Amino acid sequence: MSSTVLDDLGKLVLRLNLGILLLLHGLSKLDTGVARIGNALAANGLPAFIAYGAYLGEILAPVLLILGLYTRLGALLALVNMLFAIGLAHMNHLFTLGQSGGWGLELQGFFLFNSLAVLLLGAGSHSVGGRNGRWN
């Protein structure tokens, strides 16, 4: 296989991994709602309605990533979502180790840095949007 084919397969694996795992978090928010996020925003002096952005970052963004359609936009939404999550709920774990010895923000770091990687790499050819276009 050529390096281009392998690169595109790697991008597909990265997109699917990030998209599916993040979507599962978003689906749980459809059941529980975003009131807890709204309370955290209000406690930090931000409008509570911004909490609905979690649906963009954890439902819309993963769907875009999985499909490979407007992939970079989906990755940007996921990245911003994770910055809010870390800033609102996880800052006290930023420099801690977890119970198993890993970084205290391992999961959040995974989502954050993989979103950044997809934002930089794009969708690849195994996607609805293909390689063309600014947002793919």
C-alpha positions, 0 to 999 in steps of 0.5 A: 500500500502506498503511504497516501492510502495508509495516511487516509486509513489512519485519518479514518481510524482517528476520525471514527475513534474520536467521533464514536467515543465522543458521540456516546457522551453526547447521547447521554446528555440527550437523556440527562440534559445540560442543566449541570453545565448551565449551572457551572457556566452561571457560577463562572459568570457566563450565560447558562444558555451556552450549555446547549453548545454541548450538543454541538460539541458532543452530537453534531461534531461527532456526526460530522467526524464520523461521516467525514463531512465538514470534518475540520469544523467538527473537530473545531467544535469538539476542541472548543467543547473540550476546552469548556469542559476542562475549564468548567469542570476539570481545572482542579485535575489539570496537574494530577495523576489518576488512580491508575497512575495516568494523567488526571485528565486522560479522557479529556486530554484524549478528546482535546488532542485528537480533535486538534489532530483531526483539525490539522490533518483533515478527513482524508479520502475515506470520507463523505467530503473527501480531501477537497474543500477548506473544511475537509 
